[in-house]
Amino acid sequence: MTSNRFAFFNGEFVPIEQAQVSVMTAALNYGLGVFEGIRAYWNADDGQLYVFHLREHMERLRRSCNIMFMNLPYSVDELYDLTVELLRREAFREDAYIRPLVFKSDHTIAVRLNNMTDAFVLYAVPFGQYIPGTAVRACVSSWRRIEDNIMPSRAKVSGGYVNSALAKTEALLNGYDEAIVLGGDGQVSEASAANLYIVRNGALITPPITSDILEGITRRVVAHLAQAELGVPVIERPIDRTELYVAEEAFFCGTGAEVKPIIEIDRRPVGSGAVGEITARLAELYSAVVRGCLPAYRAWCTPVYIDEGA
């Protein structure tokens, strides 16, 4: 597998080995950073690497910075161009994952966000499946989702992913593939690092953005594809824990997870215990869209290489 060679760090492209920070960095000590996860997909037929919803991800990064008192000295257009340039330098001919990160770089013993120095780094790595397998077995975690008034749910804050790591680790150690986390009100929030949909009576149902979830870009894409392409209605409303057990279908979605079917929750089969029809059609459709295979959605995909087949 190809390894990554470069990073954009301290305002320039450098070898990845030179993109380093001190152990005294505030971001390392206190989790004071915000980030994005962006996917690029290799289309062998086109000889092209497509970045999915690049601009939307960078817009969300800037919103996270605003919440966390961070100054990002690049516009969305500049971040867009830097990402394309980085991928051209890497010359990946496989799927990749892009990580922009804004963080507090001061070497100080101080837990605060104001009057501190912000730094930016951008790198990319080859990347396949985030959740292995064609379908997953999930459990409801004993860990609750952090509430927005405790840690901003709609910002991708580095320190907040301790919550995700605890839930995911519990699930894995107990023999499951992924965790479903409840909010402070006891209702379904999301997975450890993905949004959640269930199917009931032929409609897609997902928790609202007020349920301490990340405002997922993939979540929004799935809703659009379900309605526009499959004619499936989408409903945002609270979901009780026991409703998970009577759902006809269920799946996770996210940049990392993509569209990942759930066939079991808390040792109860979801529906028939096999991947459902709506989920299967959405997974297939999503895969075609992100790889630039559907002309109607090609505008969502940023081509990296100037000459196709290069």
C-alpha positions in Angstrom: 0.0 0.0 0.0 1.2 3.5 -0.8 2.2 5.6 2.2 1.8 9.3 2.5 4.8 11.6 1.9 3.7 15.2 2.5 1.9 17.5 4.8 0.9 21.2 4.6 2.4 22.5 7.9 3.4 25.9 9.1 2.3 27.5 5.8 4.2 25.2 3.5 4.3 21.7 2.0 6.9 19.6 3.8 7.9 16.0 4.0 5.6 14.2 6.4 8.5 13.5 8.8 8.9 17.3 9.4 5.3 17.8 10.4 5.9 17.4 14.1 4.8 19.2 17.3 6.3 19.3 20.8 5.1 17.1 23.7 4.3 20.4 25.4 1.8 21.5 22.8 -1.5 22.5 24.4 -3.5 20.5 21.9 -1.8 17.3 22.9 -2.2 18.0 26.6 -5.8 19.2 26.6 -7.4 18.1 23.3 -7.6 21.7 22.0 -8.1 21.0 18.4 -10.8 20.7 15.7 -10.6 18.6 12.6 -12.4 17.2 9.6 -12.4 13.8 7.9 -12.7 13.9 4.2 -12.7 11.0 1.7 -11.2 10.8 -1.8 -12.2 7.9 -4.0 -10.2 6.4 -6.8 -12.1 5.7 -10.0 -10.0 3.3 -12.1 -12.3 3.7 -15.2 -11.8 7.4 -15.2 -8.2 7.3 -14.0 -9.3 9.9 -11.5 -9.3 10.6 -7.8 -12.5 12.3 -6.6 -12.8 14.2 -3.3 -16.3 14.0 -2.0 -18.0 17.2 -0.8 -14.6 18.9 -0.2 -16.0 22.4 0.1 -18.8 21.4 2.5 -16.2 19.8 4.8 -14.0 22.8 4.9 -17.0 25.0 5.6 -17.8 22.8 8.6 -14.2 23.1 9.7 -14.5 26.8 9.8 -17.7 26.6 11.8 -15.9 24.3 14.3 -13.1 26.9 14.6 -15.7 29.7 15.3 -17.2 27.7 18.1 -13.8 26.9 19.7 -12.2 30.4 19.5 -9.8 29.3 16.8 -8.4 31.4 13.9 -8.0 29.6 10.6 -6.0 31.9 8.3 -7.3 30.3 5.1 -10.5 30.8 3.3 -12.6 27.8 2.1 -11.4 28.4 -1.4 -7.7 28.3 -0.2 -8.4 25.2 1.8 -10.0 23.6 -1.3 -6.9 24.4 -3.4 -4.4 23.2 -0.7 -6.2 19.9 -0.5 -6.1 19.3 -4.2 -2.5 20.3 -4.4 -1.6 17.9 -1.5 -3.3 15.0 -3.2 -1.6 15.8 -6.5 1.8 15.6 -4.7 0.8 12.3 -3.1 -0.3 11.0 -6.5 -2.6 8.3 -4.8 -4.1 5.7 -7.1 -6.3 4.4 -4.4 -9.0 5.6 -1.9 -7.6 8.1 0.6 -8.6 10.0 3.7 -7.8 13.7 4.2 -7.3 15.2 7.6 -7.2 19.0 8.2 -6.5 19.9 11.8 -6.5 23.3 13.6 -5.0 23.2 17.1 -3.6 25.3 19.9 0.1 25.1 19.5 1.3 27.0 22.6 3.7 25.4 25.1 1.9 26.4 28.2 0.2 24.9 31.2 -3.1 26.7 30.7 -6.6 25.3 30.1 -8.2 28.0 28.0 -8.9 28.9 24.4 -8.4 32.7 24.3 -5.0 34.4 23.9 -3.4 31.3 22.4 -1.7 30.5 19.1 -3.5 28.5 16.4 -1.8 26.2 14.0 -3.0 24.3 10.9 -1.9 21.0 9.4 -3.2 19.1 6.4 -2.3 15.5 5.5 -3.8 12.5 3.7 -3.4 8.8 3.9 -4.5 5.7 1.9 -7.7 4.5 3.5 -10.2 1.6 3.0 -13.1 0.6 5.2 -13.5 2.3 8.6 -15.8 -0.4 9.9 -14.7 -3.8 8.4 -17.2 -6.2 6.9 -20.4 -5.9 4.9 -22.7 -5.5 7.9 -22.2 -4.9 11.6 -23.5 -6.1 15.0 -24.0 -3.1 17.4 -24.8 -2.6 21.0 -26.2 0.3 23.0 -23.3 1.7 25.0 -23.3 2.3 28.7 -21.5 5.6 27.9 -23.8 8.5 27.2 -23.2 11.1 24.5 -21.7 14.3 25.6 -24.3 17.1 25.6 -23.8 20.3 23.6 -23.6 22.4 26.7 -20.7 20.2 27.9 -18.8 19.7 24.7 -20.0 21.1 21.3 -21.6 18.2 19.5 -21.8 20.0 16.1 -18.0 20.8 16.2 -15.5 18.1 15.6 -13.4 18.8 18.7 -10.4 16.6 19.2 -10.9 16.2 23.0 -14.6 15.2 22.5 -13.6 12.0 20.8 -12.6 10.5 24.2 -16.3 9.9 24.5 -16.4 8.1 21.1 -13.3 6.1 22.0 -14.8 4.9 25.3 -18.0 3.8 23.6 -16.3 2.1 20.7 -13.8 0.3 23.0 -16.6 -1.0 25.2 -18.4 -2.4 22.1 -15.3 -4.1 20.7 -14.3 -5.7 24.0 -17.8 -7.1 24.4 -17.7 -8.7 20.9 -19.6 -6.1 18.9 -18.5 -4.1 15.9 -19.8 -0.7 16.9 -21.6 1.2 19.6 -24.9 3.2 19.6 -24.8 6.0 22.1 -27.8 7.5 24.0 -28.0 11.2 24.8 -28.5 12.7 28.2 -32.3 12.4 27.8 -31.9 8.6 27.3 -32.9 8.7 23.6 -30.8 7.6 20.7 -28.1 10.0 19.6 -25.6 8.4 17.1 -22.8 5.8 16.8 -19.3 6.3 18.3 -18.3 8.3 15.1 -21.3 8.1 12.7 -24.9 9.1 12.4 -27.7 6.6 12.5 -30.8 5.8 10.5 -33.5 3.2 11.1 -36.3 2.2 8.7 -39.9 1.8 10.0 -43.0 1.4 7.8 -40.9 2.2 4.7 -39.6 5.5 5.9 -36.1 6.6 7.0 -36.0 7.9 10.6 -33.0 9.7 12.1 -32.5 11.7 15.3 -32.7 15.5 14.9 -29.6 17.7 15.1 -30.8 18.7 18.6 -30.1 15.2 19.8 -26.4 16.0 20.5 -25.3 14.6 17.1 -22.7 15.8 14.6 -24.4 17.6 11.7 -23.3 15.0 9.3 -22.6 15.7 5.7 -23.1 12.1 4.8 -26.3 12.1 6.8 -27.6 14.9 4.6 -26.5 13.2 1.4 -28.3 10.0 2.4 -31.5 11.9 3.1 -31.3 13.6 -0.3 -30.6 10.3 -2.2 -33.4 8.5 -0.3 -36.0 11.1 -1.2 -34.8 12.1 -4.7 -33.7 8.8 -6.1 -35.6 6.1 -4.2 -38.8 8.0 -3.2 -38.3 7.1 0.4 -39.6 9.6 2.9 -37.2 10.9 5.6 -38.3 11.9 9.1 -36.2 13.6 11.8 -37.5 12.8 15.3 -36.4 11.4 18.6 -35.8 7.6 18.6 -36.3 5.5 21.8 -33.9 2.7 22.6 -36.5 0.0 22.2 -37.5 1.4 18.8 -34.1 0.1 17.7 -35.3 -3.4 18.5 -38.4 -3.2 16.3 -36.8 -1.4 13.3 -37.2 -3.1 9.9 -33.7 -1.9 8.9 -30.9 0.2 10.4 -27.6 1.6 9.2 -24.8 3.9 10.2 -23.6 6.6 7.9 -20.6 9.0 7.9 -17.5 9.9 5.9 -15.6 7.1 7.5 -18.5 4.6 7.9 -20.1 5.4 4.5 -23.4 3.5 4.5 -22.9 0.5 6.8 -25.9 -1.9 7.4 -26.7 -3.0 11.0 -28.0 -6.5 11.2 -28.1 -6.9 15.0 -28.5 -4.6 18.0 -28.0 -5.9 21.6 -28.2 -9.5 20.3 -31.5 -8.9 18.7 -31.8 -9.2 14.9 -32.7 -6.1 13.0 -35.6 -7.0 10.8 -34.9 -10.4 9.3 -31.3 -10.3 10.4 -30.1 -9.6 6.9 -29.3 -6.4 5.0 -32.6 -4.7 4.2 -33.6 -3.6 0.7 -33.6 0.2 1.3 -30.2 0.1 3.1 -28.7 -2.0 0.3 -30.0 0.3 -2.4 -28.7 3.4 -0.5 -25.3 1.8 0.0 -25.0 1.0 -3.7 -26.2 4.4 -4.7 -23.9 6.2 -2.3 -20.9 4.2 -3.6 -21.6 5.2 -7.1 -22.1 8.9 -6.2 -18.8 9.3 -4.3 -16.8 7.7 -7.1 -18.2 10.1 -9.7 -20.1 7.4 -11.5 -23.4 9.3 -11.7 -23.3 12.4 -13.9 -26.2 14.0 -12.0 -24.0 14.2 -8.8 -20.6 14.7 -10.4 -20.6 18.3 -9.0 -20.3 16.8 -5.5 -16.9 15.3 -6.5 -13.7 17.3 -7.0 -11.4 15.7 -9.5 -7.7 15.9 -8.4 -5.8 15.2 -11.5 -5.8 17.7 -14.3 -5.4 15.1 -17.1 -7.7 12.1 -16.5 -5.6 8.9 -16.6 -2.5 10.8 -15.4 
